[in-house]
Amino acid sequence: MTTRPPATVSSWIAVCLALVAWAIPFPYTTGGSVLASVGWLLLAAALVTNAPRGLTTGAGGLLIAVFAAGASGAPPWLVLVGTTAVVLSWDAGHNAISLGRQLGSAASTTGAERRHLAASGAVGGAIVFVGTGVSRLAAGGEPLAGIVLLLLGAGLLAVVLGPEDALDVRFPDE
């Protein structure tokens, strides 16, 4: 079986967005920084090896690292930006792998990749905008609670709308 390489533009965008999330834990937590580094390496390697589960694992490591930064004192808006960067990176990576598998490297996919990235970026920007607004407008109490609810909603949305092969667990036939 021949594996086709992932689409180039989306792969590079996924790696760059993962770098944004990778940088967030460093001023706040050593353990989160190590986890972010491992997550970024897994995500990048998954795009080279065409492995959607590796991509999901790497994005998961980055997400936990961003949450660790939040727990260690990172401002809520920074946690929101990092979380959005992870979700967009994961989405762009899966799009790259999917386009590569379906169309191969000979097909011109740049237009489709740009449209997908623009739509995803618009949604991500809206999440950051609304999340930051909720955090700043929270009267009394913990503004982080509003952001946590938004992040849970964004995570649920990613699970519901995400590629099914990333969430599909299959056991080998015996």
C-alpha positions as CSV (number, residue, x, y, z in Angstrom):
1,M,0.0,0.0,0.0
2,T,1.4,3.4,-1.0
3,T,0.9,6.3,1.3
4,R,0.5,9.7,-0.2
5,P,2.1,12.7,1.6
6,P,-0.1,15.2,3.3
7,A,-0.9,18.5,1.6
8,T,2.0,20.9,2.0
9,V,0.4,24.3,2.9
10,S,-1.9,22.9,5.6
11,S,1.0,20.8,7.0
12,W,3.2,23.9,7.4
13,I,0.4,26.0,8.9
14,A,-0.3,23.2,11.4
15,V,3.3,23.1,12.5
16,C,3.4,26.9,12.8
17,L,0.2,27.0,14.8
18,A,1.5,24.3,17.1
19,L,4.6,26.5,17.6
20,V,2.4,29.2,18.9
21,A,0.9,26.8,21.5
22,W,4.3,25.4,22.2
23,A,5.7,28.8,23.3
24,I,2.9,29.5,25.9
25,P,3.9,27.2,28.8
26,F,7.6,28.3,28.9
27,P,7.3,31.3,31.2
28,Y,4.9,29.5,33.5
29,T,5.7,25.8,34.0
30,T,8.7,23.6,33.4
31,G,6.7,20.4,33.1
32,G,4.3,22.0,30.7
33,S,7.2,23.2,28.6
34,V,8.6,19.6,28.4
35,L,5.1,18.3,27.5
36,A,4.6,21.0,24.9
37,S,8.0,20.1,23.3
38,V,7.1,16.4,23.1
39,G,3.6,17.3,21.8
40,W,5.0,19.5,19.1
41,L,7.5,16.9,18.0
42,L,4.8,14.2,17.8
43,L,2.5,16.5,15.8
44,A,5.3,17.4,13.3
45,A,6.4,13.8,13.0
46,A,2.8,12.7,12.4
47,L,2.6,15.1,9.5
48,V,5.8,13.7,8.0
49,T,4.7,10.0,8.5
50,N,1.0,10.6,7.6
51,A,-0.3,9.4,11.0
52,P,-3.6,11.0,12.1
53,R,-3.4,9.3,15.6
54,G,0.0,10.7,16.2
55,L,-1.3,14.1,15.2
56,T,-4.1,13.8,17.7
57,T,-1.7,12.6,20.4
58,G,0.7,15.5,19.8
59,A,-2.1,18.0,19.8
60,G,-3.4,16.5,23.1
61,G,0.0,17.0,24.6
62,L,0.1,20.6,23.5
63,L,-3.4,21.2,24.9
64,I,-2.5,19.7,28.3
65,A,0.7,21.9,28.3
66,V,-1.4,25.0,27.6
67,F,-3.8,24.1,30.4
68,A,-0.9,23.6,32.7
69,A,0.3,27.1,31.9
70,G,-3.1,28.4,32.8
71,A,-3.0,26.5,36.1
72,S,0.4,28.0,36.8
73,G,-0.6,31.6,36.3
74,A,-0.9,32.3,32.6
75,P,-3.6,34.9,31.9
76,P,-6.9,33.6,30.6
77,W,-6.6,35.3,27.2
78,L,-3.2,33.6,26.6
79,V,-4.7,30.2,27.5
80,L,-7.5,30.8,25.1
81,V,-5.1,31.8,22.3
82,G,-3.0,28.7,23.0
83,T,-6.0,26.4,23.0
84,T,-7.3,27.9,19.8
85,A,-3.9,27.5,18.2
86,V,-3.8,23.8,19.2
87,V,-7.3,23.1,17.8
88,L,-6.5,25.0,14.6
89,S,-3.2,23.1,14.3
90,W,-5.0,19.8,14.8
91,D,-7.7,20.7,12.2
92,A,-5.1,21.9,9.6
93,G,-3.1,18.8,10.1
94,H,-6.0,16.5,9.6
95,N,-7.1,18.4,6.6
96,A,-3.5,18.0,5.2
97,I,-3.5,14.3,5.8
98,S,-7.0,13.9,4.3
99,L,-6.3,15.9,1.2
100,G,-3.0,14.0,0.7
101,R,-4.7,10.6,1.0
102,Q,-7.6,11.5,-1.2
103,L,-5.9,13.5,-4.0
104,G,-2.2,12.8,-3.7
105,S,0.7,15.1,-4.2
106,A,0.1,15.7,-7.9
107,A,-3.2,17.5,-7.3
108,S,-3.2,21.3,-6.7
109,T,-4.8,21.7,-3.3
110,T,-3.7,25.2,-2.4
111,G,-7.0,26.9,-3.0
112,A,-9.0,24.3,-1.0
113,E,-6.4,24.5,1.8
114,R,-6.6,28.3,1.9
115,R,-10.4,28.3,2.1
116,H,-10.4,25.7,4.8
117,L,-7.8,27.6,6.8
118,A,-9.6,30.9,6.4
119,A,-12.9,29.4,7.7
120,S,-11.2,27.7,10.6
121,G,-9.2,30.8,11.4
122,A,-12.4,32.9,11.4
123,V,-14.0,30.5,13.9
124,G,-10.9,30.4,16.0
125,G,-10.7,34.2,16.1
126,A,-14.3,34.4,17.1
127,I,-13.7,32.0,19.9
128,V,-10.8,34.0,21.2
129,F,-12.8,37.3,20.9
130,V,-15.9,36.0,22.6
131,G,-13.9,34.1,25.3
132,T,-11.8,37.2,26.1
133,G,-15.0,39.3,26.3
134,V,-16.7,36.8,28.6
135,S,-13.6,36.8,30.8
136,R,-13.4,40.6,31.0
137,L,-17.2,41.0,31.5
138,A,-17.5,38.4,34.2
139,A,-18.9,40.2,37.2
140,G,-17.4,38.8,40.4
141,G,-16.5,35.2,40.8
142,E,-13.9,33.5,38.7
143,P,-13.6,34.7,35.1
144,L,-11.6,31.5,34.4
145,A,-14.8,29.5,34.8
146,G,-16.4,31.2,31.8
147,I,-13.3,30.4,29.7
148,V,-13.3,26.8,30.9
149,L,-16.9,26.4,29.7
150,L,-16.0,28.0,26.3
151,L,-13.0,25.7,26.0
152,L,-15.1,22.6,26.8
153,G,-17.7,23.8,24.2
154,A,-14.9,24.2,21.6
155,G,-13.5,20.8,22.5
156,L,-16.9,19.2,22.1
157,L,-17.4,21.0,18.8
158,A,-14.0,19.6,17.6
159,V,-15.0,16.1,18.6
160,V,-18.4,16.3,16.9
161,L,-17.2,17.9,13.7
162,G,-13.7,16.4,13.6
163,P,-12.6,13.7,11.2
164,E,-14.0,10.4,12.2
165,D,-10.7,8.4,11.6
166,A,-9.0,10.5,14.3
167,L,-11.6,9.3,16.9
168,D,-12.1,5.8,15.5
169,V,-10.5,3.0,17.6
170,R,-10.1,-0.2,15.8
171,F,-8.6,-3.4,17.1
172,P,-6.7,-5.7,14.8
173,D,-8.6,-8.9,13.7
174,E,-7.3,-12.0,15.3
